[in-house]
Amino acid sequence: MIPVKTVLAAALGAVLGLQTAPWQQSFPTEGLDLRTVGENPYFILRPGYRLSFRDRDAKHPTVLVITVLDETRTVGGIETRVVEERETKGGELVEISRNYFAIDDKTKDVYYLGEDVDIYEKGKVVNHEGSWHHGTDGATLGLFVPAQPAMGRRFYQEVAPRVAMDRVEIVSLTHKVTTPAGTFTGCLRIRETSPLEPLLRDHKSFAPGVGLVQDGDLLLVSCK
């Protein structure tokens, strides 16, 4: 019989090993079959697909609309699909970003290859903070949503030194989210952090067959 202390020590070691596991930051493109159209259980990359979100602020709500455009762009030699995010606060335009995604036709993993950001104040563009592109200034593609997520897996979604280094840890595969668009079960839930913003802590939830349903305080209102 194995001593109880040995079993407990092994269990503790496993937990500590998970907590101290390194973040996956390198995603070689060799062997990938990247396409601009496709989907996995948690992400739909299809022109015309749209998700709309809103927070609970009754007077000055934040509204986010994510649209998969019928448009592609070559980023670092790789053809990508353009996904637009348009955010308003109290009816005033705050940000428009054009995000560049591709999906591996074999694994269905979705990769993130950069974005162009326009930050607005009083109807005018004031900066492009957060913009980056795979293959430029040391930036490389990150893994955005794996098709077969595993609990505890940790990886970078953005790999743009000094600009954007968002990383996520998978914290649940069975999360339940209630939104104005409905209640979703069996959701993939991720925790977001960034070495560039040590105080950043946020969560996103992705529902099977739908995609993103919760982004921090923003909840899904409609999808089509």
C-alpha positions in Angstrom: 0.0 0.0 0.0 1.3 3.5 -0.9 1.6 5.7 2.2 -0.9 8.5 2.4 1.9 11.1 2.8 3.3 9.9 -0.6 -0.1 10.3 -2.3 -0.6 13.8 -0.8 2.9 14.9 -1.8 2.4 13.7 -5.4 -1.0 15.5 -5.6 0.6 18.7 -4.2 3.4 18.4 -6.6 1.0 18.1 -9.5 -0.9 21.2 -8.4 2.3 23.2 -8.0 3.5 22.0 -11.3 0.3 23.2 -13.0 0.6 26.6 -11.3 4.2 27.1 -12.3 4.0 25.7 -15.8 5.4 28.1 -18.4 3.2 30.0 -20.7 3.2 28.8 -24.3 4.5 31.7 -26.3 5.8 30.1 -29.5 3.5 28.8 -32.3 5.5 27.7 -35.3 3.7 28.1 -38.6 5.4 25.1 -40.2 2.8 22.4 -40.8 -0.2 24.7 -40.3 -2.8 24.8 -43.0 -4.2 28.3 -42.3 -7.5 29.3 -43.9 -9.6 32.4 -43.7 -13.0 30.6 -43.3 -13.9 27.9 -40.8 -15.0 27.3 -37.3 -14.4 25.3 -34.2 -16.8 24.7 -31.2 -15.9 28.1 -29.7 -15.1 30.4 -32.7 -17.0 31.0 -35.9 -14.9 32.6 -38.7 -17.6 33.1 -41.4 -18.2 36.3 -43.3 -21.3 38.0 -42.1 -21.3 36.4 -38.6 -22.0 39.1 -36.0 -22.1 39.2 -32.2 -23.5 42.1 -30.2 -22.7 42.8 -26.5 -23.8 45.3 -23.9 -23.0 46.0 -20.3 -25.5 46.7 -17.5 -25.0 50.5 -17.4 -28.5 51.9 -18.0 -27.5 55.5 -18.6 -24.3 55.2 -20.5 -24.1 51.6 -21.8 -21.0 50.2 -23.5 -22.0 48.4 -26.7 -19.6 46.1 -28.6 -20.4 44.7 -32.0 -18.0 42.1 -33.5 -18.5 41.4 -37.2 -16.6 38.9 -39.4 -16.1 40.9 -42.6 -16.2 39.7 -46.2 -12.6 40.9 -46.4 -9.1 39.4 -46.1 -5.7 40.8 -45.5 -2.2 39.3 -45.9 -0.3 39.7 -42.6 3.3 38.6 -42.5 2.9 36.5 -45.6 -0.3 34.8 -44.3 -3.8 35.5 -45.6 -6.1 36.3 -42.8 -9.8 37.1 -42.2 -10.7 40.6 -41.0 -12.9 40.7 -37.9 -14.1 44.2 -36.9 -14.8 45.3 -33.4 -16.8 48.5 -32.9 -17.2 49.8 -29.4 -19.4 52.7 -28.2 -20.0 54.2 -24.8 -23.2 56.1 -24.2 -23.7 56.2 -28.0 -20.3 57.8 -28.6 -17.7 55.9 -30.7 -14.8 54.8 -28.5 -12.8 52.3 -30.6 -12.8 50.5 -33.9 -10.3 47.6 -34.3 -9.7 45.4 -37.3 -8.5 42.0 -36.1 -6.7 39.4 -38.2 -7.5 35.7 -37.7 -6.8 32.5 -39.5 -7.9 28.9 -38.6 -5.9 25.7 -39.1 -7.9 23.5 -41.4 -6.5 20.4 -39.7 -6.8 21.1 -36.0 -9.4 23.9 -36.2 -7.3 26.0 -33.8 -7.8 29.7 -34.3 -4.7 32.0 -34.5 -4.5 35.7 -34.0 -2.1 37.6 -36.3 -2.6 41.2 -35.2 -4.9 44.2 -35.3 -5.2 47.8 -36.4 -6.7 50.0 -33.7 -8.4 53.4 -34.0 -9.1 55.1 -30.6 -11.7 57.9 -30.8 -12.4 60.9 -28.7 -15.3 63.2 -29.6 -15.6 61.6 -33.0 -11.9 61.9 -34.0 -9.1 59.3 -34.0 -6.6 60.2 -31.3 -4.2 57.3 -31.4 -3.7 53.7 -32.6 -2.5 52.2 -29.3 -2.4 48.4 -29.3 -1.8 47.9 -33.1 0.5 45.1 -34.1 1.1 42.7 -36.9 2.6 39.2 -37.2 6.1 39.4 -38.7 6.7 43.1 -37.8 8.9 44.5 -35.0 9.4 41.0 -33.5 5.6 40.3 -33.3 4.4 36.7 -34.0 1.0 35.1 -34.1 -0.7 33.8 -31.0 -3.2 31.1 -30.3 -6.6 32.6 -29.8 -9.0 29.7 -29.3 -8.0 26.0 -29.4 -10.5 23.6 -30.8 -9.9 21.1 -28.0 -9.1 23.1 -24.9 -7.6 21.5 -21.8 -8.1 22.6 -18.2 -5.1 24.6 -17.0 -3.6 25.2 -20.4 -1.9 28.6 -20.5 -0.9 30.4 -23.7 -0.4 33.8 -25.3 -3.0 35.2 -27.6 -0.9 38.2 -28.6 2.9 38.1 -29.0 3.9 41.7 -29.7 6.7 42.8 -27.3 6.1 46.1 -25.6 2.7 46.5 -27.4 0.3 43.6 -26.8 1.1 40.5 -24.7 -2.3 39.2 -23.7 -2.2 35.7 -22.3 -5.0 33.3 -21.0 -5.4 30.4 -18.8 -8.3 27.9 -19.3 -10.2 27.8 -16.0 -13.4 25.9 -16.9 -14.9 23.8 -19.6 -18.3 23.6 -18.0 -19.1 27.2 -17.2 -22.6 28.5 -17.3 -23.4 32.0 -18.5 -26.8 33.8 -18.5 -27.0 36.7 -20.9 -29.8 38.8 -22.6 -29.4 36.4 -25.5 -30.1 33.3 -23.4 -28.4 30.9 -20.9 -25.4 29.0 -22.2 -23.9 25.9 -20.6 -20.7 23.9 -21.2 -18.8 27.1 -21.9 -15.1 27.5 -22.2 -14.0 30.1 -19.6 -10.6 31.8 -19.7 -8.8 34.1 -17.4 -6.8 37.0 -19.1 -3.6 38.5 -17.8 -0.7 40.4 -19.4 2.9 41.0 -18.3 2.6 44.5 -19.6 -0.3 45.2 -17.3 0.4 43.3 -14.0 -2.9 44.4 -12.5 -5.0 43.2 -15.4 -7.5 40.4 -14.5 -10.4 39.6 -16.8 -12.5 36.7 -17.9 -14.1 35.7 -21.2 -16.6 32.9 -21.8 -17.2 31.0 -25.2 -20.3 28.9 -25.7 -20.3 25.9 -28.0 -21.8 26.7 -31.4 -22.0 30.4 -30.7 -18.6 31.8 -29.7 -17.9 34.6 -27.3 -20.9 35.2 -25.0 -19.2 37.2 -22.1 -16.3 39.6 -22.2 -15.7 41.0 -18.7 -18.8 43.1 -18.0 -20.1 42.8 -21.5 -22.8 40.2 -22.1 -24.1 38.8 -25.4 -27.3 40.5 -26.6 -27.7 38.9 -30.1 -25.8 36.7 -32.6 -26.5 36.1 -36.3 
